[in-house]
Amino acid sequence: MPILLSCRDVGKSFGTRALFGGLTLGLEDGDRAGLIGLNGSGKTTFLKILAGLEEADEGEITRRRGLRVGYVAQRDEFPAGLTPRALVRRGLDARADHDPSFTLDDAARAARVTAALQRAGIETPEAPVETLSGGWRKRLAIVCQLVREPDLLLLDEPTNHLDIEGVMWLEGVLRGARFAWLVVSHDRYLLERAATRLIEIGPQFPGGIFSSPGRYSEFLEKRIALLETQRQREEALANRARREVEWLKRGPQGRGTKARARIKRADELFDELADVKRRNRADRGAAIEFDASGRQANMLVELTGVSKAFDGPPLFEHLDVDLEPGTKLSLLGRNGSGKSTLLRIIEGTLEPDRGTARRAYGLSIARFEQDRSSLDMGQTLRRALSPDAEHVEFNGRKLHISAWASRFLFKAEQMRMPVGDLSGGEQARVIMARMMTRSADLLILDEPTNDLDIATLEVLEEALSEFPGAVVLVTHDRYLLDRVSTAILSLDGRGGTRWVANFAEWEGLERARRRDEARAARAATARAKPAVVSSAPGKKLSYHEKRELAAMEDTILAAEERVESCRATVESSDVAANPMCLRRACEDLHDAEQEVERLYARWAELDERRPPPR
């Protein structure tokens, strides 16, 4: 495959701190790559360097001539007052400015903008962008890059702030993409189902980077093998180093040429051992362990017939929820479906409109809030971790604040930093540290996975699974949801709730619902819109056209089934592992979707000319 972009020996430092160095990587046409690494390893900075938004301190970046690079930042920034339609139009105009051969008249541009907004599900294209939620702003940021038709799209944590439907939409976009892409993400299902190459940057790897073709699960196997080999290498080097130390203690006779050469080799051996040790110690996540109160109550929270609405239809109604010790309840639903409202009712900061909410006497709750509102951004990290003392009490033991900070991967030089200067993942770890210092019966976590690296997510999964109290979790991380949950409650935001066994069941139900809604909407649009202007306006249907119209519903159904078949092919692991086959499968899917659109347009034309019933 042709190389789109390559970097060689790229390094970047901030002050005296080296973020990374010696990174060498090539991205090819057709690449579908995921980029992972610990918080603070430099993923965002590296992505900005690849996008041309930041300069490397050292190394070389080479881009193919005329390469169109799209970039979706981790934090979305839009000019105030503009609408989604205007912003997408800007993106389309930027495409034309970059490529003079890209010519569309105003009508064609307006149609393309409308189609892009519809595919993203943006239902308020004329609303000021500042009125949109974080999830819809993220979708808009992605769409603004998609209309530019990039050769290479770079995305930095795009699943942050997306609800579960938004994550599934993004996954579909990436799986069906005709362009190459590199995504920084901690969403392991997204990496497993969409990426065909995984790249990790971090000091635990030789050269600071490890790249492997294949799915995320295959990458993990190769990563484990590499690190195990590296640990074995450390053992072998340590044994050799001990022998050299013994030899040096005996004092080589005469310090002759051979002795001096051996001393030089011993110095090189010690340097290599130190380097391998450093790499092996670098591969770890934060140490998370929640402290349970040990309460023996059979029931912690009991909701009976609970309903809640805010100036409109109910978010949920007649809902029963029981939380016992050991219950791990996850809430699923789109943004605005009532998940945060239900959390507030469970913890007692909001009362239901109807029904009862009972809580055990003296119930102790530790909460992780999505908006980080419990943090004082001007406070130093030291005071945020321990406001009044130099020690933290955990599990009946006193730990010095420095040791406590190290447990969450904070360095000594960060202790005087304001919390507001920490990264999103570091701020999340501060909240986790605070939660751990109190004994709790119930943990409530509202989107705790945003900004966390995968190593920390794995530790969080274990901590939640082993916590003997109850857990209520809102997350769009499907992997964590399946690993931790003992019960999953789906909310549709229109009063309906459903208990499901796992994410796969919910996904199947949602896919069927969306397909039925889309089919009904297209049919209604086809019947409502004016007929396509034909060469013979007013001409009656011919015999063959009448037969075509009579069979149109069955024809459309067959075409939609072909779309589903093509989509399944795109999602196949065998096809995804072969770039050429994947490209052909994506083209087939695109053609199948275009055929469905053509059939609906044809249906509208024929239906308009259908004679009225007598």
C-alpha positions, 0 to 999 in steps of 0.5 A, spaced: 500 500 500 502 507 498 505 510 504 500 516 506 505 519 512 511 517 515 515 519 521 522 517 523 525 518 530 520 523 532 521 526 539 517 531 543 519 535 550 516 540 555 521 543 559 526 538 561 521 533 561 521 528 555 514 526 553 517 521 547 523 520 543 525 516 537 518 514 534 518 511 527 511 510 524 508 509 517 501 510 515 499 507 509 493 508 504 487 503 507 490 503 514 485 502 520 489 504 526 488 504 533 493 508 537 493 507 545 498 508 551 498 510 558 495 517 560 501 522 559 505 518 554 504 523 549 498 520 544 495 527 543 501 531 542 503 525 537 497 526 533 497 533 533 504 532 530 502 528 525 496 533 523 501 538 522 498 542 528 504 542 532 512 541 531 516 536 533 523 537 537 526 532 533 525 527 527 522 528 520 515 527 518 514 526 511 507 526 507 504 524 500 504 530 496 497 533 496 495 529 502 488 531 505 489 530 513 482 531 517 483 532 525 478 531 530 480 534 537 479 531 543 475 538 545 471 541 540 471 548 539 466 552 535 465 559 533 459 561 537 453 563 534 454 558 528 449 553 526 451 545 524 449 547 517 453 552 517 459 549 520 458 543 515 458 547 509 465 550 512 468 544 512 465 542 505 468 549 502 475 547 505 475 541 501 474 545 495 479 550 497 484 545 498 482 542 491 480 546 485 478 540 481 472 539 486 467 543 483 459 543 486 454 548 485 450 551 490 444 546 490 449 540 490 453 543 496 446 544 500 444 537 498 451 534 500 451 538 507 443 536 508 445 528 507 451 529 511 447 532 517 442 526 516 447 521 516 449 523 523 442 524 526 443 531 527 436 533 528 437 541 529 441 543 523 439 550 525 440 551 532 446 555 535 452 550 536 453 552 543 446 549 545 448 542 543 450 537 548 457 534 548 455 528 544 452 532 538 458 537 538 462 531 537 458 528 532 458 535 528 466 535 529 466 528 526 461 530 520 465 537 519 471 533 517 468 527 513 465 532 508 472 534 507 473 527 504 480 526 507 485 521 505 487 520 512 483 522 518 486 523 525 481 522 531 483 524 538 478 520 543 472 521 539 468 517 544 468 521 549 461 525 551 458 520 545 452 516 548 452 509 546 448 510 540 453 515 538 459 510 539 455 505 535 454 510 529 462 512 530 463 505 529 459 504 523 463 510 520 469 507 521 468 500 519 465 503 512 470 508 511 474 509 504 479 513 507 485 511 512 484 513 519 488 513 526 484 513 532 486 515 539 481 511 543 480 507 550 474 503 547 476 496 546 470 494 543 471 499 538 478 497 537 476 490 536 471 491 531 473 497 527 481 497 527 485 492 523 492 495 526 494 497 533 499 501 535 501 503 542 506 508 544 510 508 551 517 507 554 516 500 556 517 498 548 524 498 544 524 505 540 518 507 545 512 504 540 509 497 538 505 496 532 502 490 530 497 488 524 490 485 526 484 486 531 485 488 538 485 481 541 490 479 537 495 485 539 494 483 546 497 476 545 503 479 541 504 485 546 504 479 552 509 475 548 513 481 547 513 483 554 514 476 557 520 476 552 523 482 555 522 480 562 526 474 560 531 478 557 531 482 564 532 475 568 538 473 563 541 480 563 541 480 571 544 473 571 550 475 567 551 482 570 551 478 577 557 474 574 560 480 571 560 483 578 563 477 581 569 478 576 570 485 577 570 484 585 576 479 584 580 485 580 582 483 573 590 482 573 594 487 570 588 491 567 590 488 560 587 489 553 582 483 554 580 485 561 579 492 559 575 490 553 571 485 558 570 491 563 567 495 557 562 490 555 560 489 562 559 497 562 554 496 556 551 490 559 549 494 566 546 500 561 542 495 557 540 491 564 538 498 566 534 500 560 530 493 560 528 494 567 526 501 566 521 499 560 519 493 564 517 497 570 513 502 565 507 498 564 502 499 569 496 502 571 493 506 577 492 502 583 484 502 584 481 498 590 474 501 593 473 500 601 467 497 603 463 498 609 462 491 611 454 493 612 450 486 612 444 489 610 440 485 605 437 491 601 441 498 600 436 501 595 429 499 593 425 503 588 418 501 587 413 504 581 418 510 580 416 515 575 419 521 573 418 527 568 420 534 566 415 538 563 414 533 558 413 525 557 416 521 562 423 519 562 421 512 565 415 510 569 413 504 574 420 502 574 422 497 580 430 497 582 433 493 587 440 494 589 443 489 594 450 488 596 454 485 590 449 488 585 452 491 579 447 495 575 449 498 569 444 504 565 444 504 558 440 509 553 442 515 549 443 522 552 437 525 555 434 518 556 434 519 564 440 516 566 443 521 570 436 523 573 435 515 575 442 516 579 440 522 583 433 518 585 437 512 587 442 517 591 437 521 594 438 528 591 432 528 587 425 525 589 420 521 584 414 524 581 410 517 583 413 511 587 417 510 593 425 510 594 427 507 600 434 507 602 438 503 608 439 507 614 446 511 614 447 508 607 454 511 605 455 513 598 461 514 594 460 518 587 464 519 581 461 525 577 462 526 569 463 533 570 468 533 575 464 538 579 467 536 586 474 538 584 477 545 585 481 546 579 485 552 583 487 547 588 494 543 588 494 536 586 497 535 593 491 538 597 486 535 592 489 528 594 489 530 602 486 537 604 488 537 611 494 532 612 500 529 609 497 522 610 491 519 607 488 513 611 486 507 607 484 500 609 486 502 616 493 504 614 496 511 614 500 512 607 504 518 606 501 523 601 507 522 596 506 514 596 498 515 595 500 519 589 505 514 586 499 509 587 495 513 582 501 514 577 502 521 579 510 524 579 513 528 585 514 534 580 506 534 579 504 535 587 504 543 586 500 543 580 493 546 580 488 540 578 486 544 572 493 543 569 492 536 569 489 532 563 482 529 563 485 522 565 489 525 571 483 529 574 479 522 573 484 519 577 484 524 583 476 523 584 478 515 584 483 516 589 478 521 593 473 515 593 477 510 595 479 514 602 471 513 604 468 506 606 462 505 602 456 501 601 454 504 594 458 506 588 455 511 583 459 512 577 457 517 571 461 516 565 468 514 569 471 512 563 472 518 559 480 520 558 482 513 562 487 509 559 486 502 558 491 499 563 487 504 568 480 501 565 483 494 566 484 495 574 478 499 575 474 493 572 477 489 577 476 493 583 468 494 581 467 487 580 471 485 587 467 491 591 462 487 595 457 493 596 453 495 590 455 499 584 451 503 579 454 505 573 453 509 567 458 508 561 459 508 554 464 503 554 461 496 552 467 492 554 467 494 561 459 494 561 459 487 559 465 485 564 462 488 570 454 488 570 450 483 573 444 487 571 443 492 565 437 497 565 435 500 558 432 507 558 429 509 551 427 516 554 420 516 552 418 512 559 420 505 556 425 501 560 427 494 558 432 489 562 437 486 558 442 480 559 448 483 556 450 489 551 449 484 545 442 483 546 441 491 547 445 492 540 440 487 537 434 490 539 436 497 538 438 495 531 432 492 529 428 498 532 432 503 528 431 499 522 424 499 522 424 506 524 428 508 518 424 504 513 417 507 516 421 514 515 423 513 508 417 510 506 413 516 509 418 521 505 417 517 499 410 518 499 410 525 501 415 528 497 413 531 489 415 526 484 421 526 480 420 530 474 420 525 468 420 526 460 413 525 460 409 529 465 402 526 467 404 520 463 400 514 466 403 508 468 405 503 463 403 495 464 410 494 466 411 500 471 404 498 474 408 491 476 414 494 478 410 499 483 406 493 485 413 489 487 416 495 490 416 494 497 418 487 496 424 489 492 426 494 497 426 489 502 430 485 498 435 491 497 435 492 505 437 485 506 443 486 501 445 492 505 445 488 512 449 482 508 454 487 506 455 490 513 456 483 516 461 482 511 465 488 512 464 486 520 467 479 518 474 478 522 477 475 516 475 480 511 477 486 516 484 483 516 485 483 509 485 491 506 484 489 499 478 485 501 475 490 506 476 495 501 471 491 496 466 490 501 466 497 503 464 499 496 459 493 495 456 496 502 456 503 499 453 501 492 448 497 496 446 503 500 445 507 494 441 502 491 436 502 496 436 510 496 435 509 488 429 505 489 425 509 494 426 515 489 423 511 484 417 508 488 416 516 490 416 517 482 411 511 481 407 512 487 406 520 484 403 517 478 399 512 480 391 513 479 387 515 485 382 510 487 375 510 485 
